[in-house]
Amino acid sequence: MPDIPFFRGKDAVFRLFMDGRDRLLNAKTWSAKRNATDGADGVNGEDRDRPYSVTNFYDLSVTCYQKDASILLPLLEDQDNDDAGALPLDKAVGINIKIQDGSRAAFVAKEVTLGAWELNQGGRADAVILTIPLRARYFSKVAAIG
């Protein structure tokens, strides 16, 4: 089997869905990380503990370039919705990766909550960046589409 090159940022897409609508992100960087509690049980005088890990949830984050307020406005609408005591808006994250051998891999994060986002201007000539932290209860593989 020939060695294929590693996939790059151009081959991986992070998508945020809020209230059933795809929110187009101009993602600069993104990450997905398992949040877990690690432990060990000492059993019956055994010579070593039995290690374990329990998944708590998944931490996700995306930093986005800003060309207008189209990403920030839904975040404010979500906050208004929460402040009004209405049912939370459904949020999900999709990740699609194009592998260099022509195949694809896709993942979905469900039961997503928004964290404390940050709008940041680094300097006069720097692009304005919106950082959106997210937490998800579930993260799983799904069928990749074209």
Protein Blocks (a to p, Z undefined) as FASTA:
>chain_A
ZZdddddfklpccdddeehiacddddfbdcdddddddddddeehiabdcdddddfbdcdd
dddddfbfklmmmmmmmmmmmmnopacdddddddddddfkopacddddehiacddddddd
fbfklccddddddddfbdcddddeZZ
